[in-house]
Amino acid sequence: MYFPHIHGKVILVIFRKEISIIKEYDLAIIGAGPVGLFAAYFARLHGLKTIVLESLSDLGGQPEMLYPFKKILDIPVFKEITASDLTKRLVANLEGQVDLVTSHQVQDVESAGDKLIIDGAYQVRSIMIATGTGAFKPKKFPLKATPEIEDRIHYFFKDPARFTGQKLGIFGGGDTALDWANELANIADVSLIHRRNEFRGMESSVDALRKKGQVNFLTPYLPKKMTEKDGQLVIDLKEVGGDTMLAESFDQILVAYGFRADNRFVKKWGVELENGLIAVNRSMQTNVPKIYAIGDACGYEGRVPIIGIGFGEAQIAINSIMRDLFPEKSLTIHSTSIN
């Protein structure tokens, strides 16, 4: 890509007779989950002109997409807070002073002197990767479906009330499936279908479900066929290791088979990975100058994958960026002293 001389704060890039305006920022944060949003807030406190780029259509990352109603217990100050409320508070903290861009999955990062160009659209002085475990796509339900049936197969949902009074089939055995079942059992007729008798999710969630006595456990079964009859989805289930067959009818089904998450896209930028995670030093900097990583995107010995740890890493990274971009400034470390 060709970059002409820079004049002022707006750069005109002429390429194949197309003209585009590149916007300038001190910092681009890739990922708008809780850690990325908190990093944007802390960057704002330090006066960094910041843009946040999120691949999903909404802010909040995986917590907001997968379990917006779930109570999170590891956020400092809050005894408990739902993922949805946490997202709202983090966005409110930005006070409209940070640019937020959704539905933009970053592809290319190129060097331009001491600056970095993102997708030919943004010129930045530093990048912070806060993508969690990476760009993710849900593992699809294994049975073929017509477009009409596909509309009744869900991999995300934000408003549990939409399922009130319905007969639901939840497929999966991890934390997400258990959380969904616990939440929806209060308002719907829920069946939980898993290929094993044991669940991968937290035992406390399984115990809570069994104590409620409102969920129909169908284990160990796998879906084998799907049809539509009398306005309902009919799923033929086969017993794993046995010959028993069941035909269960549902209004809607929710699939929690996990996600294909991948941070390897950063390798084409020259960023090194260790065991699938971005390697960082004590300043949260990667092997590429000007590029940092925080939250579950990064890895180092002893790291614990919880949101609170990511908040601390965001502060370390912002302080490191400030020292790099403004070495002449006396850096205020304590937030109580930041104007």
MOBEL-V660232 format. One record per backbone hydrogen bond with DSSP energy under -0.5 kcal/mol. CO is the residue of the C=O (numbers start at 1). NH is the residue of the N-H. E is the energy in kcal/mol with one decimal. If there is no record, write none. Layout:
# MOBEL-V660232
co:CO nh:NH e:E
co:CO nh:NH e:E
This chain:
# MOBEL-V660232
co:5 nh:7 e:-0.5
co:7 nh:10 e:-0.7
co:11 nh:13 e:-0.6
co:11 nh:22 e:-1.8
co:12 nh:14 e:-0.6
co:13 nh:15 e:-0.6
co:13 nh:20 e:-1.2
co:15 nh:18 e:-1.6
co:18 nh:15 e:-1.9
co:20 nh:13 e:-1.8
co:20 nh:22 e:-0.5
co:21 nh:23 e:-0.5
co:22 nh:11 e:-0.9
co:23 nh:123 e:-3.2
co:25 nh:125 e:-1.1
co:27 nh:51 e:-2.1
co:28 nh:30 e:-0.6
co:28 nh:128 e:-2.8
co:29 nh:31 e:-0.8
co:29 nh:53 e:-2.8
co:30 nh:130 e:-3.1
co:32 nh:60 e:-2.9
co:33 nh:37 e:-2.6
co:34 nh:38 e:-2.3
co:35 nh:39 e:-2.3
co:36 nh:40 e:-1.9
co:37 nh:41 e:-1.9
co:38 nh:42 e:-2.5
co:39 nh:43 e:-2.4
co:40 nh:44 e:-2.2
co:41 nh:45 e:-2.0
co:42 nh:46 e:-1.2
co:43 nh:48 e:-2.4
co:44 nh:47 e:-1.7
co:48 nh:50 e:-0.6
co:49 nh:26 e:-1.7
co:49 nh:27 e:-2.1
co:50 nh:99 e:-1.9
co:51 nh:29 e:-3.0
co:52 nh:54 e:-0.5
co:52 nh:101 e:-2.8
co:53 nh:31 e:-2.6
co:54 nh:104 e:-2.9
co:56 nh:103 e:-3.0
co:60 nh:34 e:-0.6
co:60 nh:64 e:-1.1
co:61 nh:65 e:-2.0
co:62 nh:66 e:-3.2
co:62 nh:67 e:-0.5
co:63 nh:67 e:-1.7
co:65 nh:157 e:-0.8
co:67 nh:70 e:-1.4
co:67 nh:83 e:-0.6
co:68 nh:84 e:-2.6
co:70 nh:72 e:-0.5
co:70 nh:83 e:-1.3
co:72 nh:81 e:-1.5
co:74 nh:76 e:-0.6
co:75 nh:78 e:-0.8
co:76 nh:78 e:-0.8
co:81 nh:72 e:-3.5
co:82 nh:86 e:-2.5
co:83 nh:87 e:-2.3
co:84 nh:88 e:-2.2
co:85 nh:89 e:-2.3
co:86 nh:90 e:-2.4
co:87 nh:91 e:-2.5
co:88 nh:92 e:-2.3
co:89 nh:93 e:-1.8
co:90 nh:94 e:-0.6
co:91 nh:94 e:-1.2
co:92 nh:95 e:-1.4
co:94 nh:97 e:-2.5
co:99 nh:52 e:-2.9
co:101 nh:54 e:-3.0
co:104 nh:106 e:-0.8
co:108 nh:119 e:-2.5
co:110 nh:117 e:-3.4
co:112 nh:115 e:-1.5
co:115 nh:112 e:-2.6
co:116 nh:118 e:-0.5
co:116 nh:124 e:-2.9
co:117 nh:110 e:-2.5
co:117 nh:119 e:-0.6
co:118 nh:121 e:-2.7
co:118 nh:122 e:-1.6
co:121 nh:23 e:-2.1
co:122 nh:118 e:-3.1
co:122 nh:124 e:-0.6
co:123 nh:25 e:-2.4
co:124 nh:116 e:-2.7
co:126 nh:28 e:-1.9
co:127 nh:292 e:-3.1
co:128 nh:30 e:-2.9
co:128 nh:130 e:-0.6
co:129 nh:294 e:-2.5
co:130 nh:33 e:-0.6
co:131 nh:134 e:-2.2
co:135 nh:262 e:-1.4
co:137 nh:260 e:-3.0
co:146 nh:150 e:-2.9
co:147 nh:151 e:-1.3
co:149 nh:152 e:-2.3
co:150 nh:153 e:-1.7
co:152 nh:154 e:-0.5
co:152 nh:253 e:-2.4
co:154 nh:255 e:-3.0
co:158 nh:160 e:-0.7
co:159 nh:162 e:-1.7
co:160 nh:163 e:-2.2
co:161 nh:164 e:-1.8
co:163 nh:166 e:-2.1
co:166 nh:168 e:-0.7
co:166 nh:189 e:-2.6
co:167 nh:251 e:-2.9
co:167 nh:252 e:-1.5
co:168 nh:170 e:-0.5
co:168 nh:191 e:-2.2
co:169 nh:171 e:-0.6
co:169 nh:254 e:-2.8
co:170 nh:172 e:-0.6
co:170 nh:193 e:-3.2
co:171 nh:256 e:-3.2
co:173 nh:200 e:-1.6
co:173 nh:201 e:-1.7
co:174 nh:178 e:-2.1
co:175 nh:179 e:-2.9
co:176 nh:180 e:-2.6
co:177 nh:181 e:-2.3
co:178 nh:182 e:-2.6
co:179 nh:183 e:-2.1
co:180 nh:184 e:-2.9
co:181 nh:185 e:-2.0
co:183 nh:186 e:-0.7
co:184 nh:187 e:-1.7
co:184 nh:188 e:-2.0
co:187 nh:165 e:-3.3
co:188 nh:190 e:-0.9
co:189 nh:168 e:-3.1
co:190 nh:216 e:-2.5
co:191 nh:170 e:-3.2
co:191 nh:193 e:-0.6
co:192 nh:194 e:-0.5
co:192 nh:218 e:-3.0
co:193 nh:172 e:-2.4
co:194 nh:220 e:-0.5
co:194 nh:221 e:-2.3
co:202 nh:205 e:-0.7
co:202 nh:206 e:-1.6
co:203 nh:207 e:-2.7
co:204 nh:208 e:-2.1
co:205 nh:209 e:-1.9
co:206 nh:210 e:-2.4
co:207 nh:211 e:-2.4
co:208 nh:212 e:-1.7
co:209 nh:213 e:-1.5
co:209 nh:214 e:-0.6
co:214 nh:190 e:-0.6
co:215 nh:217 e:-0.8
co:216 nh:192 e:-2.6
co:216 nh:218 e:-0.5
co:217 nh:219 e:-0.6
co:218 nh:194 e:-1.7
co:218 nh:221 e:-0.6
co:220 nh:240 e:-2.8
co:222 nh:238 e:-2.6
co:225 nh:236 e:-2.8
co:227 nh:234 e:-3.1
co:229 nh:232 e:-1.9
co:232 nh:229 e:-2.6
co:232 nh:234 e:-0.5
co:233 nh:235 e:-0.6
co:233 nh:250 e:-2.4
co:234 nh:227 e:-2.3
co:234 nh:236 e:-0.6
co:235 nh:237 e:-0.6
co:235 nh:248 e:-2.5
co:236 nh:224 e:-3.3
co:236 nh:225 e:-1.2
co:237 nh:246 e:-2.5
co:238 nh:222 e:-2.1
co:239 nh:242 e:-1.4
co:244 nh:239 e:-2.7
co:246 nh:237 e:-3.3
co:246 nh:248 e:-0.5
co:248 nh:235 e:-3.2
co:250 nh:233 e:-3.2
co:252 nh:169 e:-1.7
co:253 nh:154 e:-2.5
co:254 nh:171 e:-2.9
co:254 nh:256 e:-0.5
co:258 nh:139 e:-2.6
co:259 nh:261 e:-1.1
co:260 nh:137 e:-1.1
co:262 nh:135 e:-1.1
co:263 nh:266 e:-1.7
co:264 nh:267 e:-1.9
co:265 nh:268 e:-0.8
co:266 nh:269 e:-1.5
co:266 nh:271 e:-1.7
co:267 nh:270 e:-1.8
co:272 nh:279 e:-1.9
co:274 nh:277 e:-1.6
co:277 nh:274 e:-3.4
co:278 nh:299 e:-2.2
co:281 nh:284 e:-2.0
co:284 nh:293 e:-2.3
co:285 nh:281 e:-1.9
co:287 nh:289 e:-0.6
co:288 nh:291 e:-1.9
co:290 nh:127 e:-2.9
co:290 nh:292 e:-0.5
co:291 nh:286 e:-2.7
co:292 nh:129 e:-3.0
co:294 nh:297 e:-1.0
co:295 nh:298 e:-1.8
co:297 nh:278 e:-2.8
co:299 nh:280 e:-0.8
co:300 nh:303 e:-2.0
co:304 nh:306 e:-2.1
co:306 nh:310 e:-1.5
co:307 nh:311 e:-1.9
co:308 nh:312 e:-1.6
co:309 nh:313 e:-2.1
co:310 nh:314 e:-2.1
co:311 nh:315 e:-1.5
co:312 nh:316 e:-2.0
co:313 nh:317 e:-2.7
co:314 nh:318 e:-2.5
co:315 nh:319 e:-2.3
co:316 nh:320 e:-2.1
co:317 nh:321 e:-2.6
co:318 nh:322 e:-2.6
co:319 nh:323 e:-2.0
co:320 nh:324 e:-1.7
co:321 nh:325 e:-3.0
co:322 nh:326 e:-2.7
co:326 nh:329 e:-1.7
co:329 nh:331 e:-0.8
co:331 nh:333 e:-0.7
co:334 nh:337 e:-2.0
co:335 nh:338 e:-1.1
